Amino acid sequence: MDLTYLHTFCLVARLRSFTKAAEELGYVQSSVTAQIQKLEREYGAALFERFGRGIRLTQAGEELLKYAREMLQLHEEAKAAVSAQASGRIVIGTIETLAAFFLPPLLQRFRRLYPGVQVVLQPGSEAEIIARVREGECDVGLMLDRAYTGGEFVCLQLREEELVLLAAPDHPLAGSAEPLKTQALGGHPMIVTEESCTYRSALERELRGEGVPYLFAYELGSVEAIKQCLVHGLGVGLLPAIAVREELASGKLAVLPYRLPGPPFYTQLIHHPKKWVSASLQSFIGLLSSR
């Protein structure tokens, strides 16, 4: 079986669209459809079904997806393992949250494959990351933002990231049984990230758009500092769910029943289409894509 078909299958499953998968792969849609049909003949089962205006995996498709991801991952690791010992370095522009809570296990796996490659993390805001990738200062950029539509880079949406509004468990809003509207946040002190943060900006736009009086009582550049302020009852704050797993599991923080309106946020990888992609960088991108 051609592993290309499995890669196409995984991409269609992630994007839930034959058209979007074809655009990302640079294929015509009929080619993507043909590859999926070949897989369906191979496995003797339908892999996708129509759902409203989109598509979704069938039960057989859900089962195949588990194995397909593992097969592709093993393929990437095998290629790296049998290739010549790599050296050099990879420069990654990323935000603090992803550097602390998303990348470490992936970097551990990458280190086993390419122990001779130096990995350099350059922290910065999304705007700074885009500028560094554009100028060639970073090989790739990792951002947490709404879907990138700039068009000048190759962009991979790695996964959707949940944003949660948090407070200490005894906060007045923590006891609400009904979903909170944006107006309910008025008058409550807020603990926010720096002004350049994408999800802080999205929250501020929503508050202004709804005419809600708000107070950004604390502005901090550290996610850990924000969490500690929230734990000590100094206000409410919006953070990615991946950054507060331990605090939620231990009961130090509570998720308020509020969902930020608007399109979802994604962890996204960007790189310049003219950037030379080494074998080690290609393997790193493969690790991220299979996550």
C-alpha positions in Angstrom: 0.0 0.0 0.0 1.2 3.5 -0.8 1.7 5.5 2.4 0.7 8.6 0.4 -2.8 7.4 0.5 -2.8 7.1 4.3 -1.3 10.6 4.6 -4.1 11.9 2.4 -6.6 10.0 4.4 -5.3 11.5 7.7 -5.4 15.0 6.2 -9.0 14.6 5.0 -10.0 13.3 8.4 -8.3 16.3 10.1 -9.8 19.0 7.8 -13.1 17.2 7.3 -13.0 18.2 3.7 -11.8 16.7 0.4 -11.5 20.2 -1.1 -9.4 21.6 1.7 -7.2 18.5 1.7 -6.6 18.8 -2.1 -5.7 22.5 -1.7 -3.2 21.8 1.0 -1.6 18.9 -0.9 -1.6 20.8 -4.2 -3.8 18.1 -5.9 -7.0 18.3 -7.8 -10.0 17.1 -5.7 -10.6 14.1 -8.0 -7.1 12.8 -7.1 -7.9 13.0 -3.4 -11.2 11.3 -4.0 -9.5 8.5 -6.0 -7.0 7.9 -3.2 -9.7 7.5 -0.6 -11.7 5.2 -2.9 -8.6 3.0 -3.3 -8.3 2.8 0.5 -11.9 1.9 0.8 -11.5 -0.9 -1.7 -8.4 -2.1 0.1 -10.1 -2.3 3.5 -13.6 -3.2 2.2 -15.4 -0.5 4.1 -16.6 3.1 3.6 -14.3 5.5 5.5 -16.3 8.8 5.3 -20.0 9.7 5.2 -21.8 12.9 4.5 -22.8 15.0 7.5 -24.8 18.1 6.7 -22.6 20.2 4.4 -19.4 18.4 5.4 -18.1 14.9 6.0 -17.2 12.8 9.0 -15.4 9.5 9.6 -17.4 6.3 9.7 -16.7 3.8 12.5 -14.4 2.0 10.2 -12.7 5.3 9.3 -12.2 6.0 13.0 -10.5 2.7 13.5 -8.2 3.1 10.4 -7.2 6.6 11.6 -5.6 5.2 14.7 -3.5 2.8 12.7 -2.8 5.2 9.9 -1.3 7.8 12.3 0.9 5.1 13.9 2.0 3.7 10.6 3.0 7.2 9.3 4.8 8.0 12.5 6.7 4.7 12.4 7.6 5.5 8.8 9.0 8.9 9.7 11.0 7.4 12.6 12.3 4.6 10.4 13.5 7.0 7.7 15.3 9.1 10.3 16.8 6.0 12.0 18.4 4.6 8.9 19.6 7.9 7.5 23.1 9.2 8.0 23.8 10.9 11.3 22.5 14.4 11.0 24.0 17.5 12.4 23.4 21.2 12.3 20.5 23.0 14.0 16.9 23.9 13.7 15.6 27.3 14.8 12.0 27.3 16.0 10.1 30.5 16.7 7.3 29.9 19.2 5.3 31.4 22.0 5.9 30.5 25.7 2.8 28.4 26.0 3.7 26.0 23.2 7.3 25.9 24.3 6.3 24.9 27.8 3.3 22.7 27.3 3.2 21.4 23.7 6.8 20.9 22.5 8.7 19.0 25.2 7.5 15.5 24.5 8.0 16.0 20.7 11.5 17.4 21.3 12.3 14.3 23.4 11.3 12.0 20.5 13.2 14.2 18.0 16.3 14.0 20.2 16.3 10.2 20.0 16.1 10.4 16.2 18.6 13.2 15.7 20.9 13.5 18.7 23.4 15.5 16.7 21.0 18.3 15.8 20.8 21.4 18.0 17.3 22.7 18.5 17.0 26.5 19.3 13.7 27.9 20.5 13.2 31.6 20.0 10.3 32.9 22.0 8.2 35.8 20.8 4.7 37.0 19.9 2.9 35.7 16.8 3.8 38.9 14.9 7.5 38.5 15.8 7.4 34.8 14.8 5.9 35.7 11.4 8.6 38.3 10.8 11.4 36.0 11.8 10.1 33.2 9.4 9.8 35.8 6.6 13.4 37.0 7.1 14.7 33.4 7.4 15.8 33.9 11.0 13.7 30.9 12.0 13.3 27.6 10.1 9.7 27.2 11.3 7.3 29.1 13.4 4.7 27.7 15.9 1.8 29.9 16.6 -1.4 29.7 18.6 -4.0 31.8 16.7 -7.1 31.7 14.6 -6.5 30.1 11.2 -3.7 31.8 9.4 -4.8 33.2 6.1 -1.8 35.3 5.1 -0.9 33.1 2.1 2.8 33.8 2.0 3.8 30.7 4.0 3.2 27.0 4.0 0.9 26.6 7.0 -0.1 23.4 8.8 -2.9 23.5 11.3 -1.7 20.9 13.8 -4.7 20.8 16.1 -7.5 23.0 17.6 -6.6 24.4 21.0 -9.3 24.9 23.6 -9.3 28.3 25.4 -10.8 28.3 28.9 -11.8 31.1 31.3 -10.4 30.3 34.7 -10.7 31.4 38.3 -10.2 30.1 41.8 -12.8 27.5 42.8 -14.5 29.9 45.2 -14.9 32.7 42.7 -18.5 34.0 42.4 -18.7 33.0 38.7 -17.4 29.5 39.3 -20.7 28.5 40.8 -22.8 29.3 37.7 -24.8 26.4 36.3 -25.7 28.2 33.1 -23.3 29.2 30.3 -22.0 32.8 30.9 -22.5 35.5 28.4 -19.8 38.1 27.8 -21.8 40.7 29.8 -21.4 38.5 32.9 -17.6 39.3 33.0 -18.2 43.0 33.5 -16.8 44.3 36.8 -14.6 41.3 37.5 -10.9 42.0 37.7 -9.0 40.2 34.9 -5.5 38.8 34.7 -4.2 38.9 31.1 -1.2 38.2 29.1 0.8 40.9 27.2 -1.0 43.0 24.7 0.5 41.2 21.7 -1.1 37.9 22.7 -3.7 36.7 20.2 -6.3 35.3 22.5 -6.0 38.3 24.9 -6.7 40.5 21.9 -9.7 38.4 20.9 -11.2 38.6 24.4 -10.6 42.4 24.5 -12.3 42.8 21.1 -15.3 40.8 22.3 -15.7 42.9 25.5 -15.5 46.1 23.6 -17.9 44.9 20.9 -20.4 44.0 23.5 -19.9 47.2 25.4 -18.9 45.5 28.6 -16.9 47.6 31.1 -13.8 45.6 32.0 -10.7 45.9 34.1 -7.4 44.3 33.2 -6.1 44.4 36.7 -2.9 42.5 36.1 -0.9 42.2 32.8 1.8 39.6 33.0 4.1 38.1 30.4 4.4 34.7 32.1 1.7 32.0 32.0 3.0 30.6 35.2 2.6 34.0 36.9 -0.9 34.3 35.6 -1.8 30.9 37.0 -0.5 31.7 40.4 -2.5 34.9 40.5 -5.6 33.1 39.5 -5.0 30.4 42.2 -4.8 33.2 44.8 -8.1 34.6 43.8 -6.9 37.8 42.2 -9.4 37.6 39.2 -10.3 35.6 36.1 -8.1 34.8 33.1 -8.3 33.2 29.7 -5.6 30.6 29.0 -5.2 27.6 26.7 -6.4 24.4 28.3 -3.1 22.7 27.7 -1.4 25.1 30.1 -3.6 24.4 33.1 -4.1 20.6 33.1 -2.3 20.1 36.4 -4.1 23.0 38.2 -7.5 21.7 37.0 -6.8 18.1 38.0 -5.7 19.2 41.5 -8.7 21.5 42.0 -6.6 24.6 42.3 -8.4 26.3 39.4 -11.9 26.0 38.0 -13.1 26.4 34.4 -15.9 29.0 34.2 -18.8 28.1 31.8 -17.8 30.7 29.2 -16.8 30.2 25.6 -15.0 32.9 23.6 -17.2 33.7 20.6 -15.8 33.5 17.1 -13.7 31.0 15.1 -11.5 28.5 17.0 -7.8 28.8 17.7 -5.2 26.4 16.4 -1.7 25.4 17.0 -0.2 26.1 13.6 3.2 25.6 12.0 4.4 28.0 9.3 7.5 27.9 7.1 8.7 29.8 4.1 8.0 28.0 0.8 11.5 28.9 -0.4 13.2 27.7 2.8 15.4 24.6 2.2 14.0 21.7 4.3 16.8 19.4 5.6 16.1 15.8 6.4 16.1 16.6 10.1 13.7 19.5 9.7 11.4 17.4 7.5 11.4 14.7 10.2 10.5 17.4 12.9 7.6 18.7 10.8 6.5 15.1 10.3 6.5 14.6 14.1 4.4 17.6 14.6 2.0 16.7 11.8 1.3 13.3 13.2 0.6 14.6 16.7 
